[in-house]
Amino acid sequence: MPSESGRAELAGTLVRSARLRAGLSQAALAARSQIPASVLSAIERGRRQPTVPTLDRILRSCGYTVGLTVDETVPVDWSRAAPERHAAVLVDLLGVVDMLPPRPHPAPTVVRLDATRRAG
């Protein structure tokens, strides 16, 4: 797992790449996402780590959406891993989940069946 500074650099690279792909200047993205240009610049340079809601707002302003995929690409023998490692992974995952915006659930669809069907 990357260090805190490594995560900030990764987020900065992601934000800069999304901004450039969207064809936006830092000033235009700052205005669109309602984030001060100085903060956006610090994020892009890896000097400041954005929260998940801030990252979501920036990326949505570039036309992207943020999603979470949990995929274990490197098998881990959890039976041999230290309990501290279990706890650290769980805390990191729960921290990310807590920062995600709530997802609205659609109302259930009710299908009414006509009990008096006419033959033919």
C-alpha positions as CSV (number, residue, x, y, z in Angstrom):
1,M,0.0,0.0,0.0
2,P,1.4,3.4,-0.9
3,S,2.6,5.8,1.7
4,E,0.5,8.9,2.4
5,S,2.8,11.0,0.1
6,G,2.6,8.3,-2.5
7,R,-1.2,8.4,-2.4
8,A,-1.2,12.2,-2.8
9,E,1.1,11.9,-5.8
10,L,-1.1,9.2,-7.3
11,A,-4.2,11.4,-6.8
12,G,-2.4,14.3,-8.3
13,T,-1.4,12.4,-11.4
14,L,-5.0,11.2,-11.8
15,V,-6.4,14.7,-11.4
16,R,-3.9,16.2,-13.9
17,S,-4.5,13.4,-16.4
18,A,-8.3,13.8,-16.2
19,R,-8.0,17.6,-16.5
20,L,-5.8,17.4,-19.6
21,R,-8.0,14.7,-21.2
22,A,-11.0,17.0,-20.7
23,G,-9.1,19.9,-22.3
24,L,-9.4,22.1,-19.3
25,S,-6.9,24.6,-17.8
26,Q,-6.3,24.5,-14.0
27,A,-8.3,27.8,-13.7
28,A,-11.2,26.4,-15.7
29,L,-11.3,23.2,-13.6
30,A,-11.0,25.1,-10.4
31,A,-14.0,27.3,-11.4
32,R,-16.0,24.3,-12.6
33,S,-15.4,22.2,-9.5
34,Q,-15.6,25.2,-7.1
35,I,-12.2,24.4,-5.6
36,P,-9.6,27.2,-5.2
37,A,-7.0,27.1,-7.9
38,S,-4.2,27.0,-5.3
39,V,-5.7,23.9,-3.8
40,L,-6.1,22.2,-7.2
41,S,-2.5,23.1,-8.1
42,A,-1.3,21.6,-4.8
43,I,-3.3,18.4,-5.4
44,E,-1.9,18.0,-9.0
45,R,1.7,18.5,-7.6
46,G,1.1,15.8,-5.0
47,R,1.5,18.3,-2.2
48,R,-2.0,17.9,-0.9
49,Q,-4.1,14.7,-0.7
50,P,-7.8,15.3,-1.6
51,T,-10.6,13.7,0.3
52,V,-12.8,11.2,-1.7
53,P,-15.6,13.8,-2.0
54,T,-13.2,16.4,-3.3
55,L,-11.6,13.9,-5.7
56,D,-15.1,12.9,-6.8
57,R,-16.1,16.6,-7.4
58,I,-12.9,17.3,-9.4
59,L,-13.2,14.2,-11.6
60,R,-17.0,14.7,-12.2
61,S,-16.1,18.3,-13.4
62,C,-13.8,16.6,-15.9
63,G,-16.6,14.3,-17.1
64,Y,-15.5,11.2,-15.1
65,T,-17.2,9.3,-12.3
66,V,-15.5,7.7,-9.3
67,G,-16.1,4.1,-8.5
68,L,-14.7,1.5,-6.1
69,T,-13.6,-1.9,-7.2
70,V,-12.1,-4.3,-4.8
71,D,-10.0,-6.9,-6.6
72,E,-7.4,-9.0,-5.0
73,T,-4.8,-9.2,-7.8
74,V,-2.0,-10.6,-5.6
75,P,-3.1,-13.6,-3.5
76,V,-2.5,-13.1,0.2
77,D,-2.4,-16.0,2.6
78,W,-4.4,-14.3,5.3
79,S,-3.9,-17.2,7.7
80,R,-0.2,-16.3,7.9
81,A,-0.6,-12.5,7.7
82,A,-0.1,-10.6,10.9
83,P,-3.3,-9.5,12.7
84,E,-2.0,-5.9,12.4
85,R,-2.1,-6.3,8.6
86,H,-5.7,-7.5,8.7
87,A,-6.7,-4.5,10.8
88,A,-4.8,-2.0,8.6
89,V,-6.4,-3.3,5.4
90,L,-9.9,-3.3,7.0
91,V,-9.4,0.2,8.4
92,D,-8.2,1.5,5.0
93,L,-11.1,-0.1,3.2
94,L,-13.7,1.2,5.7
95,G,-12.2,4.6,5.6
96,V,-12.7,4.7,1.8
97,V,-16.2,3.4,2.1
98,D,-17.1,6.0,4.7
99,M,-16.0,8.8,2.4
100,L,-18.1,7.6,-0.6
101,P,-21.2,9.6,-1.2
102,P,-24.4,7.7,-0.5
103,R,-26.0,6.1,-3.5
104,P,-29.8,6.7,-3.8
105,H,-31.8,3.6,-4.0
106,P,-34.7,3.5,-6.5
107,A,-38.2,2.9,-5.2
108,P,-39.2,-0.7,-5.6
109,T,-41.3,-1.5,-8.7
110,V,-44.7,-3.0,-8.0
111,V,-46.2,-5.1,-10.8
112,R,-49.9,-5.6,-10.6
113,L,-51.3,-8.7,-12.2
114,D,-54.8,-8.8,-13.5
115,A,-56.5,-11.7,-11.8
116,T,-59.4,-11.7,-14.2
117,R,-57.8,-12.6,-17.5
118,R,-60.2,-13.1,-20.4
119,A,-59.7,-16.1,-22.6
120,G,-59.4,-15.4,-26.2
